[in-house]
C-alpha cells in the first residue's frame, strides 16, 4: 500500500513542485505577464523559490547541476513539501532525455546505502523521478556535504552526478511547513 501511495503521489502531488520550474533546465524563470514575480533566496548551493504573495503553492528549494566542462545543464534537483505527504518532504530529479529508464536512479549520501527509485515520466523537457524522503535520508542530507545521483546513459554507462549539500539545511528549514 505504501508503494501504491508513493506512485499516486508521484504522478499528482509533485506536479505542484514543477509548477515553479516550467522549464526544467532554465536558470532564470521569467514571470508570465501578470507583473507578479516569484521571490528567490540563495542558501549557498541551494536556491529557495517562493510563489508570488497571495498565490497558492509553497516554497521549494532547487539546485541546477551543470557539466563542469561546458557549463551545460545536466540536472535540476527540487525539494518541496507537497500537502499530500502531510509535512514530509520529497525530492524531484529532472534529467535530460536519453537516459536508460529500466535501472532507474540511485541517490547516496556520504557513502551510505543508496536509495533506488524509478523514473515517473519523460516529456519534451526531460525525464522526472521523484523520491519521498524518509526521515533517515532527510537527516543524512541535512548533515552531509555532498550526495551522488547515479543514472545510466543510453549505452548503459553509469554516470555519477554530484549534488552539493552546502546550504541544504538552511534552505530546508526555510521551506519546511
C-alpha positions in Angstrom: 0.0 0.0 0.0 2.9 2.4 0.8 4.3 1.8 -2.7 1.0 2.4 -4.3 0.6 5.7 -2.3 4.1 6.7 -3.4 3.3 6.1 -7.1 0.0 8.0 -6.9 1.8 10.8 -5.1 4.5 11.0 -7.7 2.0 11.3 -10.5 -0.1 14.0 -8.9 1.4 15.8 -5.9 4.8 16.7 -7.4 3.3 18.4 -10.4 2.8 21.3 -8.0 6.6 21.3 -7.4 7.1 21.5 -11.2 4.8 24.5 -11.5 7.5 26.7 -10.1 10.0 25.3 -12.7 8.2 25.1 -16.0 11.4 24.7 -18.0 13.3 22.0 -16.2 16.8 23.3 -17.1 16.2 27.1 -17.3 18.4 29.1 -14.9 16.0 32.0 -14.7 12.3 31.8 -14.9 10.6 34.9 -16.3 7.2 35.7 -14.9 4.2 35.4 -17.2 3.0 38.9 -17.8 1.0 39.2 -14.6 3.5 41.5 -13.0 3.8 39.2 -10.0 7.2 37.8 -9.5 8.5 34.8 -7.6 10.8 35.6 -4.8 14.2 33.8 -4.5 16.8 33.4 -1.8 20.2 31.8 -2.1 21.5 29.4 0.6 25.0 28.5 -0.7 24.4 25.8 -3.4 20.5 25.9 -3.0 18.0 28.4 -4.2 14.7 28.8 -2.5 11.9 29.9 -4.8 8.6 31.1 -3.4 5.4 31.9 -5.4 4.1 35.4 -5.6 2.4 36.6 -2.4 -1.3 35.7 -2.3 -1.0 32.8 -4.8 -1.3 29.2 -4.0 1.7 26.9 -3.6 4.5 26.5 -1.3 8.2 27.5 -1.5 10.6 24.9 -2.9 14.4 24.7 -3.0 16.4 23.7 -6.0 19.9 23.3 -7.4 21.0 23.2 -11.1 23.8 20.8 -11.7 25.9 21.7 -14.8 28.6 20.0 -16.8 31.9 21.3 -15.5 33.5 21.1 -19.0 30.9 23.1 -20.9 28.5 24.6 -18.4 25.5 22.9 -20.0 22.7 21.9 -17.6 22.7 18.2 -16.6 20.1 18.0 -14.0 17.8 20.0 -11.6 17.1 18.8 -8.1 13.9 20.2 -6.4 12.9 19.7 -2.8 9.5 20.5 -1.5 6.8 19.6 1.0 3.7 18.6 -1.0 0.5 18.8 1.0 -0.3 15.1 0.1 2.6 14.0 2.2 1.4 15.8 5.3 4.6 17.6 6.2 7.1 15.1 4.7 9.5 16.3 2.0 10.1 14.9 -1.4 12.9 15.3 -4.0 12.3 15.6 -7.7 15.1 15.0 -10.2 14.8 16.4 -13.7 17.3 14.9 -16.2 17.7 15.2 -20.0 16.2 12.8 -22.4 18.4 9.9 -23.5 18.8 8.2 -20.1 18.3 4.4 -19.7 14.9 4.1 -17.9 14.8 0.4 -16.6 17.6 0.7 -14.0 16.1 3.9 -12.5 18.2 6.2 -10.3 20.2 5.8 -7.1 20.8 8.5 -4.5 23.6 8.1 -1.9 24.7 10.5 0.7 28.2 10.2 2.2 28.8 6.7 1.0 25.7 5.4 2.8 23.3 2.8 1.4 21.8 4.2 -1.8 18.1 4.8 -2.2 16.9 3.3 -5.5 13.8 4.7 -7.3 12.2 4.7 -10.8 11.5 7.4 -13.3 7.9 8.6 -13.3 7.6 10.3 -16.8 9.6 11.6 -19.7 8.3 14.6 -21.5 9.8 17.0 -24.1 11.8 18.8 -21.5 13.4 15.7 -20.0 12.7 12.8 -17.6 11.4 13.2 -14.0 12.0 10.9 -11.0 10.5 11.5 -7.5 11.8 10.4 -4.2 9.7 10.9 -1.0 12.3 11.5 1.7 12.2 9.1 4.7 13.4 10.7 8.0 16.7 8.9 7.9 17.5 10.1 4.4 16.5 13.6 5.2 18.8 13.6 8.2 21.6 12.3 6.1 21.1 15.1 3.6 21.0 17.7 6.3 24.2 16.5 7.9 26.1 15.7 4.7 28.3 17.8 2.5 27.5 16.1 -0.8 25.3 13.4 -2.4 25.7 11.4 -5.5 22.9 10.7 -8.0 23.7 7.7 -10.3 21.9 7.2 -13.6 22.6 5.2 -16.8 23.2 6.7 -20.2 21.7 5.2 -23.4 24.6 2.7 -23.8 24.3 1.5 -20.2 27.2 3.6 -19.0 26.8 4.7 -15.4 27.0 8.4 -14.7 27.5 9.8 -11.2 26.4 13.4 -10.7 27.5 15.2 -7.5 25.0 17.3 -5.6 26.3 19.8 -3.2 24.6 19.8 0.2 26.1 23.1 1.2 23.2 25.2 2.4 20.8 22.3 2.3 19.9 22.5 6.0 19.2 26.3 6.0 17.2 26.1 2.7 15.2 23.1 4.0 14.5 25.0 7.3 13.3 27.9 5.2 10.7 25.9 3.2 9.6 23.4 5.9 5.9 23.8 6.9 
